[in-house]
Amino acid sequence: MTIGLLLALAGLAIADSTSFGTLGIPLFLLLAPGRSWVSRLLIYLATVAVFYFLVGVALMLGLSAALEQFGDALHSDPARWAQLAIGVGLFALSFRLDPKRRRKLGKPERRFEPRVGGPRTMVLLGLTAGVLELATMVPYLAAIGLMTASELTAAQRVPTLAAYVLIMIVPTLVLMGLRGFAGSWAEPKLERLRAWLAKHAESALSWTIAIVGFLLARDAAFYLFFR
């Protein structure tokens, strides 16, 4: 395991730690009323971490290799037309979610506020966040690719993946400590950050869906019309 590989994986993990699922939603839970915010947030983070870890293990154990067996079918014209339709559909959907468009149409502003509840709710919230981010976990997929292409053994990849997932949730753990030790000083600052995230969450989702849709449509269009 080289220093370059470790630095690359650490950089990708830090990028992953700033996603809405690993930082945005935890900020909402961090400032939720009640005394059980610590346990709720820990359950949520554990769920997200386990989800990411299991997805990574599945990919490294050969899920990607199994999908490659259907490569010919996935690169056929019918599959590309379906991909083009999905890409265009996602791109169109992004405009419907755009908050600026909603304001022009006179529709009320929508703000994302995750539901806060007991352990079961936190587990479901963590799983939902993980599933929704599957299509945009580019840094994570890049890290899996680096680990798979490296000379790491299977016994080395699993703990390396676990360390990667741990780094992903470290910023939120730091914020938890900050609120716990300096609550009265930190809460107003965290509240402003939370309000900013609530205001811009839908816009960020709109942009993410637009980018994913554009990339899918561009790839399919290039294959169908310019190959």
C-alpha positions as CSV (number, residue, x, y, z in Angstrom):
1,M,0.0,0.0,0.0
2,T,1.6,3.2,-1.2
3,I,1.4,6.7,0.4
4,G,0.0,8.0,-2.9
5,L,-2.9,5.5,-2.7
6,L,-3.6,6.4,1.0
7,L,-3.6,10.1,0.2
8,A,-5.9,9.6,-2.8
9,L,-8.3,7.5,-0.7
10,A,-8.3,10.0,2.1
11,G,-9.0,12.8,-0.3
12,L,-12.0,11.0,-1.8
13,A,-13.3,10.1,1.7
14,I,-13.1,13.8,2.8
15,A,-15.1,14.7,-0.4
16,D,-17.7,12.0,0.5
17,S,-18.0,13.4,4.0
18,T,-19.5,16.6,2.7
19,S,-22.5,15.0,0.9
20,F,-26.0,15.8,2.0
21,G,-26.4,12.3,3.5
22,T,-23.2,12.4,5.5
23,L,-23.2,16.0,6.6
24,G,-26.5,17.8,5.6
25,I,-29.0,15.4,7.2
26,P,-26.8,15.0,10.3
27,L,-26.9,18.7,10.9
28,F,-30.7,18.6,11.0
29,L,-30.5,15.8,13.5
30,L,-27.8,17.6,15.5
31,L,-30.0,20.5,16.2
32,A,-33.3,18.7,16.6
33,P,-35.1,19.4,19.9
34,G,-35.0,16.9,22.7
35,R,-32.3,15.2,24.7
36,S,-31.9,12.1,22.6
37,W,-30.2,13.8,19.7
38,V,-26.9,11.9,20.4
39,S,-28.5,8.5,20.2
40,R,-30.6,9.4,17.1
41,L,-27.6,10.8,15.3
42,L,-25.3,7.8,16.2
43,I,-27.9,5.4,14.9
44,Y,-28.3,7.3,11.7
45,L,-24.5,7.5,11.1
46,A,-24.0,3.8,11.9
47,T,-26.7,3.0,9.3
48,V,-25.1,5.1,6.6
49,A,-21.7,3.8,7.4
50,V,-22.8,0.1,7.3
51,F,-24.7,0.7,4.1
52,Y,-21.7,2.3,2.4
53,F,-19.4,-0.5,3.7
54,L,-21.7,-3.3,2.5
55,V,-22.1,-1.7,-1.0
56,G,-18.3,-1.4,-1.2
57,V,-17.8,-5.0,-0.1
58,A,-20.4,-6.2,-2.7
59,L,-18.6,-4.3,-5.5
60,M,-15.2,-5.6,-4.5
61,L,-16.4,-9.2,-4.2
62,G,-17.5,-9.2,-7.8
63,L,-20.8,-7.5,-8.3
64,S,-19.2,-5.3,-10.9
65,A,-17.7,-8.3,-12.6
66,A,-21.1,-10.0,-12.7
67,L,-22.6,-7.0,-14.3
68,E,-19.9,-7.0,-16.9
69,Q,-21.2,-10.4,-18.2
70,F,-24.2,-8.5,-19.5
71,G,-22.0,-5.9,-21.2
72,D,-23.1,-6.8,-24.7
73,A,-26.8,-6.4,-23.8
74,L,-26.1,-3.1,-22.0
75,H,-24.3,-1.7,-25.0
76,S,-27.0,-2.6,-27.5
77,D,-29.1,0.0,-29.3
78,P,-32.3,-0.7,-27.3
79,A,-30.4,-0.3,-24.1
80,R,-28.9,2.9,-25.3
81,W,-32.3,4.3,-26.3
82,A,-33.6,3.4,-22.9
83,Q,-30.6,5.2,-21.3
84,L,-31.3,8.2,-23.5
85,A,-34.9,8.3,-22.4
86,I,-33.9,8.0,-18.7
87,G,-31.3,10.8,-19.1
88,V,-33.7,13.2,-20.8
89,G,-36.4,12.3,-18.2
90,L,-34.1,13.1,-15.3
91,F,-33.0,16.3,-16.9
92,A,-36.6,17.4,-17.3
93,L,-37.4,16.4,-13.8
94,S,-34.6,18.7,-12.5
95,F,-36.4,21.7,-13.9
96,R,-39.6,20.7,-12.0
97,L,-37.6,20.6,-8.8
98,D,-35.8,23.9,-9.4
99,P,-36.9,26.3,-6.6
100,K,-36.5,29.4,-9.0
101,R,-39.0,27.9,-11.4
102,R,-41.4,27.2,-8.5
103,R,-41.2,30.8,-7.4
104,K,-41.9,32.1,-11.0
105,L,-45.0,29.9,-11.1
106,G,-46.1,31.2,-7.8
107,K,-45.8,27.9,-6.0
108,P,-44.8,27.8,-2.3
109,E,-41.2,27.3,-1.4
110,R,-40.4,23.7,-0.2
111,R,-37.7,23.0,2.4
112,F,-36.3,19.7,3.2
113,E,-36.7,18.7,6.8
114,P,-35.9,15.1,7.6
115,R,-38.3,13.3,9.9
116,V,-36.9,12.8,13.4
117,G,-38.1,9.9,15.5
118,G,-37.0,6.7,17.2
119,P,-34.3,4.2,16.3
120,R,-36.4,2.6,13.5
121,T,-37.0,6.0,11.9
122,M,-33.3,6.8,12.0
123,V,-32.4,3.5,10.4
124,L,-35.0,4.0,7.6
125,L,-33.7,7.6,7.1
126,G,-30.1,6.4,6.9
127,L,-31.0,3.7,4.3
128,T,-33.1,6.2,2.3
129,A,-30.2,8.6,2.2
130,G,-27.8,5.9,1.1
131,V,-30.0,4.6,-1.6
132,L,-30.7,8.1,-3.0
133,E,-27.0,8.9,-3.1
134,L,-26.1,5.7,-5.0
135,A,-26.3,7.4,-8.3
136,T,-24.0,10.3,-7.2
137,M,-21.4,8.6,-5.0
138,V,-18.7,9.3,-7.6
139,P,-15.9,9.7,-5.0
140,Y,-16.8,6.4,-3.4
141,L,-17.0,4.5,-6.7
142,A,-13.6,6.0,-7.6
143,A,-12.2,4.8,-4.3
144,I,-13.5,1.3,-4.9
145,G,-11.9,1.4,-8.3
146,L,-8.6,2.4,-6.9
147,M,-8.7,-0.3,-4.2
148,T,-9.7,-3.0,-6.8
149,A,-7.0,-2.0,-9.3
150,S,-4.3,-1.8,-6.6
151,E,-2.2,-4.7,-5.4
152,L,-4.1,-4.9,-2.1
153,T,-5.1,-8.3,-0.9
154,A,-8.7,-9.1,0.1
155,A,-7.6,-9.0,3.7
156,Q,-6.2,-5.5,3.2
157,R,-9.1,-4.1,1.2
158,V,-11.8,-4.7,3.9
159,P,-10.1,-2.8,6.7
160,T,-9.1,-0.1,4.2
161,L,-12.7,0.2,3.1
162,A,-13.8,0.4,6.8
163,A,-11.2,3.2,7.4
164,Y,-12.6,5.1,4.4
165,V,-16.1,4.9,5.7
166,L,-15.0,6.0,9.1
167,I,-13.3,9.1,7.6
168,M,-16.6,9.9,5.9
169,I,-18.4,10.4,9.2
170,V,-15.6,12.0,11.2
171,P,-16.7,15.6,10.4
172,T,-20.1,14.9,11.8
173,L,-18.6,13.3,14.9
174,V,-16.5,16.5,15.3
175,L,-19.6,18.6,15.1
176,M,-21.3,16.4,17.7
177,G,-18.4,17.0,20.0
178,L,-18.5,20.7,19.3
179,R,-22.1,20.9,20.2
180,G,-21.6,18.7,23.3
181,F,-18.7,20.7,24.7
182,A,-19.7,24.2,23.5
183,G,-23.4,24.0,23.0
184,S,-24.4,27.6,23.8
185,W,-21.6,29.0,21.6
186,A,-21.9,26.5,18.7
187,E,-25.7,26.1,18.4
188,P,-26.3,29.5,16.7
189,K,-23.6,28.9,14.2
190,L,-24.8,25.4,13.5
191,E,-28.4,26.7,13.2
192,R,-27.3,29.2,10.5
193,L,-25.6,26.4,8.6
194,R,-28.7,24.2,9.0
195,A,-31.0,27.1,7.7
196,W,-28.7,27.5,4.7
197,L,-28.8,23.8,3.9
198,A,-32.6,23.7,4.3
199,K,-33.0,26.6,1.9
200,H,-30.6,25.2,-0.7
201,A,-31.2,21.5,-0.4
202,E,-33.9,21.4,-3.2
203,S,-31.6,23.4,-5.5
204,A,-28.7,21.1,-4.8
205,L,-30.9,18.1,-5.6
206,S,-32.2,19.7,-8.8
207,W,-28.6,20.3,-10.0
208,T,-27.5,16.8,-9.1
209,I,-30.4,15.2,-11.0
210,A,-29.7,17.5,-13.9
211,I,-26.0,16.6,-14.1
212,V,-26.8,12.8,-13.8
213,G,-29.4,13.1,-16.5
214,F,-27.2,15.1,-18.8
215,L,-24.3,12.6,-18.5
216,L,-26.6,9.6,-19.2
217,A,-28.2,11.3,-22.2
218,R,-24.8,12.5,-23.6
219,D,-23.3,9.1,-23.3
220,A,-26.3,7.4,-25.0
221,A,-26.5,10.1,-27.7
222,F,-22.8,9.8,-28.6
223,Y,-23.2,6.0,-28.9
224,L,-26.3,6.2,-31.0
225,F,-25.5,9.1,-33.3
226,F,-21.8,9.8,-33.4
227,R,-20.0,6.4,-33.0
